[in-house]
């Protein structure tokens, strides 16, 4: 974590995020996390009203973070990946919740919040790019374009983000998504 020269609050946040008991810490320390990243407050208790999301936005996020390897950038990305959902929420036919362009809104929020926590430009850019792309579909046919756009390191991180996110969804949905991610990883390894 020496590379991440964030403020003291940013450093404490990263230290909490890489802990083995991160899910429990996020549940217990949600108010303290909101002091560092106030935008998260709207996620706590936020019902996503979507059959693919059995948890509120905050619990989903905590599961995502816990499912990921304890890499600071990966877990910071997962902490913030759905930060734009509350402000982009709408329902179709008054029932199913949607979050049109929450990734773009989330990217904007990341670019505004992380500098206040003293993170370096490289970390901010990586987290912002991953948040922006976390919901985009990656196909085998477009893998070369993705490699050109993100580079191998960021593309692998994006697949890690997508996998952790899928694991925190409804079981039927995540089974399909995880199978697709596995195929993309295999093709990427062959390339």
Secondary structure as GFF3:
##gff-version 3
##sequence-region A 1 191
A	DSSP	alpha_helix	8	17	.	.	.	ID=ss1
A	DSSP	alpha_helix	22	28	.	.	.	ID=ss2
A	DSSP	alpha_helix	30	36	.	.	.	ID=ss3
A	DSSP	three_ten_helix	38	43	.	.	.	ID=ss4
A	DSSP	alpha_helix	57	67	.	.	.	ID=ss5
A	DSSP	alpha_helix	72	80	.	.	.	ID=ss6
A	DSSP	alpha_helix	85	88	.	.	.	ID=ss7
A	DSSP	beta_strand	89	92	.	.	.	ID=ss8
A	DSSP	beta_strand	96	99	.	.	.	ID=ss9
A	DSSP	alpha_helix	102	116	.	.	.	ID=ss10
A	DSSP	alpha_helix	121	133	.	.	.	ID=ss11
A	DSSP	three_ten_helix	140	142	.	.	.	ID=ss12
A	DSSP	alpha_helix	143	167	.	.	.	ID=ss13
A	DSSP	alpha_helix	171	190	.	.	.	ID=ss14
###
